Amino acid sequence: MFKRYLLVTAFVFSSCFALPSLADKFVISDLQFEGLQRVTLGATLLSLPIREGDEVDDYQLANAIKQLYASSHFESIELDRVANTLIFKVKERPTISNIGLTGNNKLSEEQILDSLKSSAIQVGEPLDRTTLSGIEKSLEDFYHSVGKYSAQVEAVVTPLPRNRVSIQFVFREGLTAIIEQINIIGNDVYPDELLLKQLTLSDSKGWWDFFADDNYQKQKLAGDLEVIKSYYLDRGYIRFNIEDTQVALTPNKKGVYVTVNVVEGDKYAIGGVTFIGDLLGHDDNIKSLIPFVDGDTYAASDVAYSEQSIRKYLGRLGYAYPEVRAYPDVDDSNNTVVVNFSVEPGQRGYVRNINISGNILTSDVVLRREMRQMEGGWLSSENIELSKGRLNRLGFFSKVDINTERISDDLVDLNVNVEEQASGSFTAGVGYGTESGVSLSGGVSQDNFLGTGDKVSFEVKFNDYSKSTSVNYTTPYLTKDAVSGGVRVFYDIFEAGDANIVDYTNTTYGIRFSLGFPVDEINRLGFSVGWENNGIAQLKSYEQLTKFWDIYGSRLDSSGSVDFQNFDLTARWTRNNQDRGRMATQGMKHNLWAKMTVPGSDLQYFKLNFEVSNYQRITENGEWTTLLRGTLGYANGYGQFEGNDQMLPFFENYYAGGYRTLRGFSSNTVGPRAMYTGTDGGTSATMLTNSAVGGNAKYTLSGEVIFPVPFVDEAYTRQVRSSVFIDAGEVWDTEFDYDYYSGLTCSYNCDYFGDYSKPGRIRVSMGTQLTWVSPMGPLVFTLAWPLKEYAGDSTEVFSFNIGDTF
């Protein structure tokens, strides 16, 4: 038996190391290699720890073979000795010529190839066959973690000429295991139903529970367990613990049973709050950030919020890396928790450099002039947030990230990375209404001209009712103090009859100069002066125009046309703290605008408009958010002309309807109707038409819930969004003489008649909208249905517009 053991040991030793039989040490006279192809002799000798002239024994030769294997170049090595010459017979590892993947639906090709690359499995590299089984197992483990327990992965190696191989990874993913049941054991305070509602995973449900996620995933289960733990910790159960989690697989590997064992413990209250460390003399301010007091129920989320609030406060003071930690001191005898905050502000930080990246078109200066954190100044988290908000509100970028990079204890670099989005647009629109038919419009504008941040547009628009040409130029930094300047030259022909308004033609041309002045970070004032000529023709003398022409009829020429030349002044106040220029998710915007023609103009009137929009996030990331909007307008004439009180010209009336104001109703159709008077059987009578005449007062209200578009990749959430909405609004004419007209007999379209002199005929609609900021500009698709309408209203179920968003 002993001899047999020696023979087996010698065989194994010789098979592993293929050493020649050596009795004594010897001096190497020569080293030779057989079988080298791809690997050079020089590279092989570098891996070899012995050289010609060295005296070696069996141990050193065995170590030499180990070193050659460790070089990862060889699949097998044999060593022969002829006299004092050592001959290494090697077989090189085959080179990977191709890697193929089949059957992988859950994992993308890019994910798999990146994983293989980290294991040195890539085209052009030598193949280490010993790693393949480990790779197969790691891929199968991933599938098991997402509930695909029947998944199999096999690496098929096919030899090719010239010592090359092709590797084909064959995936058999199988089906995801369904959660048959989730059991929570040990809970007495909160019932199973309440705790299960907090989870993203759920038991197998019926077909009616469309949103239930009953596919088992290990990562989601781990997240759900943290949700349960947080639920208890936020309600005073600081001793809560999940003792054990069991996942039992059904025999067919198609279902799992999840059992969670919990220990709730007792409910604890706040027993005190203490601070240790350096509060920098801001003790009262820092203590005021704590949202709980003695006696309140302990909540872990409040403690975490307090830590973050203190860090932000210190960050605003220039301390870039403060250490704030909360240490709960639990007293089990009376179920109280003393929360101890340790505050170490560290050193105050300076900003060395601001590094900007990601801007391909936009010049660095456009970004730098929006920065409120300056190079060489104290680092302030408040200034960084202001800078980020201003960059987002430019509307040039779909993503803005600002991160600090620590250089030393008191020095940081600020790295600003942006992703540009389309800032120009081909402005176009297509609409279809139940009565308005198809309409088209078009134009071109660029909000970031040549990357300068200047807005330039040359527009030639046309649709059913308007043909216009205009050149616009606006620079937001006419001076280094952010005083903006702009000029607009325009020419427009407006056919009112084709815009659902009583028929007339208005040919307008003019020029306008504007200036804007910053008040602070979110408030801005704007002023402009303009001159324009209005040429009115093809007039129809409907009843609401009678009073207007009673005042200005002397200006009509022999053809029944008239030109009005007016100089006007406008003033605007804007307050905007929304987080983005487009597709905002948080913040408010106010816009108050006033226009008045200069005394001595052909027409003397004023207009006042107020607009507000408010975004409030539902989810923390803003994918779900609400939008509330409102507008209010009032206009009228002032002064006298030829002894008569001046009034608002009819072509400056307000209108409502269409996707910008009141979706679900055709453009410009909501409000008073044109009226004619005549006689019916010798009695004065009125007739109403289908055409709107507008009014001098209006309001609109809108509420929306905005949510991510289903099945759209997360990377596009800032370019695409959908919403459901309710719109409401109306237009009226405070100068309408209802008492007079209500006393007349109505002979045509009498249902259209109402008291147009005051509000009360509100229209309401609801619907859904899809918005996409595409490379050609914003695209808006709307489906809307009226909920409250009046006789004669023209509805529009579907509209599609390019180039403008709310």
Secondary structure by P-SEA (a helix, b strand, c coil): caaaaaaaaaaaaaaacccccccbbbbbccccccccccccaaaaaaaccccccccccaaaaaaaaaaaaacccccbbbbbbcccbbbbbcccccccccccccccccccaaaaaaaaaaacccccccccccaaaaaaaaaaaaaaaaccccbbbbbbbbbbccbbbbbbbbbbcccccccccccccccccccaaaaaaacccccccccccccccccccaaaaaaaaaaaaaaaaaaccccccccbbbbbbcccccbbbbbbbbbbcbbbcccccccccccccaaaaaaaaccccccccccaaaaaaaaaaaaaaaaaacccbbbbbbbbbcccccbbbbbbbbbbbccbbbbcbbbbcccccccaaaaaaaccccccccccaaaaaaaaaaaaacccccbbbbbbbbccccbbbbbbbbbbcccccccccccccccccbbbbccccccccccccbbbbbcccccccccccbbbbbbcccccccccccccccccccccccccccbbbbbbbbcccbbbbbccccbbbbbbcbbbbbbbccccccccaaaaaaaccccccccccccccccbbbbbbbbbccccccccccbbbbbbbbbbccccccccbbbbbbbbbbbbbcccccccbbbbbbbbbbbbccccccccccccccccbbbbbccccccccccccccccbbbbbbcccccbbbbcccccccccbbbbbbbbbbccccccccccccccccccccccbbbbcccaaaaaaacccccccccccccccccccccccbbbbbbbccccbbbbbbbbbccccccbbbbcbbbbccccc
